[in-house]
């Protein structure tokens, strides 16, 4: 099946992406003879196809890893050793237009990856495979679901983070 991924890092968070996602779900249901009201979460995983917003997330992650030298880490910007020192530095911006761009969105998505996947950055093939597997398991329908999963994973382990401390776990910030 052809996946709608051409240039997705530029249009993946546009308002039209929801229309394309609905079409993607309709095609998946037709392929699998599922009903109109059946959930597609399991169908995406069964077919090994990423939902549109997960494809967008994967494209952002690959962009960041391929261009890692253009990003600064928090440890370079701050001299204080914190739990986020290995994350990428997210410059503060005030315009929502800038926040939705590839550079800023890529940093936020990358910083919310599980550490075990972040550690694979030096090997692009392993990083891509692990990221895709993680996104398939999550089958995220929206970018916010991806950020919420990061928060929920802390809740399920019992290690409650200070929510205001995680500046990355919301797409609107």
C-alpha positions, 0 to 999 in steps of 0.5 A: 500500500502506498503511504502518504509520506512525500514531504510529510514533515511540511504538511503533516501538522496542517489542518488538511492532514485530518482529512487525509487521515480519515481517508487513510482509515477508510482505505484500511477498513476496506482492505480488511473488510472492517465495518465503518465504526470499527477501530483501526488501531489493531488494523494498522498494527496488523498491516504494519502501516503507520497512521498518518500522524505516526508517519509524520512523527517518524519523519520528524525523528529521522530529520532530527537524527540525520541533521543532529549536528544542527541541534544543540543539546541542553548540556551545551546550553546549560551548565547545570546537570539535570535529568534533561541534559541529554535532550535537545535544546528547545529555544523559546519562541512566541509565535505559534507559526514558528512552533509548528515548523519542522525544526521546533516540532522535531526537537519536541518529538525527539525529546519525548522519545523513550531513552532506549530509542534515543540511545540508538541515534548513532545507528540510523538503521537501528534507530529507524527500526526501533522508532517505527516499532514503537510508533506501530505499537502506540498507533498514535492517531494524533501528535498529542496522543504521542506526547500524552503516551510519554506522560502516561508511561510515567504514570503506569510505572509509578514514577510521577514526573513534575508535569510542569518540568516537562516542557516538551510533552504538549504540542501547543507549547 
